[in-house]
């Protein structure tokens, strides 16, 4: 969960200088690299893919981050987007991680 919070913070920080599509591509590449290092799988057999228990929910966090109001600003005013991002950046990691 902490890794997902830190990735969310890094992605939100990148929104100041990069386009959303570039950030989403960066998130995808980061997830693929993580899975390449920590997952067990056999080449050309998608049913063999298995992440360790520590990372099992991380892809779901990334899925929801990609669709969250932190990165997708459709139907939100610039003030609303800035407020949501500010809350994510200003809050400490312990408070952002669920119990």
Steps between C-alpha positions, in 0.01 A plus 500: 500500500785736578648439155167592341482822703853595401431427134184711521699786646766470231234493228322805643831684523560425131166661405665840538740441212368209291187404309262249659556247221875504569437447871265209432760346269763542775269329753444212259872455435572511873238233569637281220856534634383414853314193375799397292723503808270362769247281321534134414387398154577277206550666165196476267277365780285781646335263748834442673538865610517535878612790720630452850248575777674829580427633150174323424277806543744757353372465139147575624623819665664605174180421309299728728769771506488519120126569517504722808430872523869550573591428139176515303369856509204459267188669639696671778593864527870589525438604860352161590789317335758716674327452836491120471864488396603736780330279760686194370836676504461672839370202698760270651534144371377340822169685478457405134548129558184317608489286812 
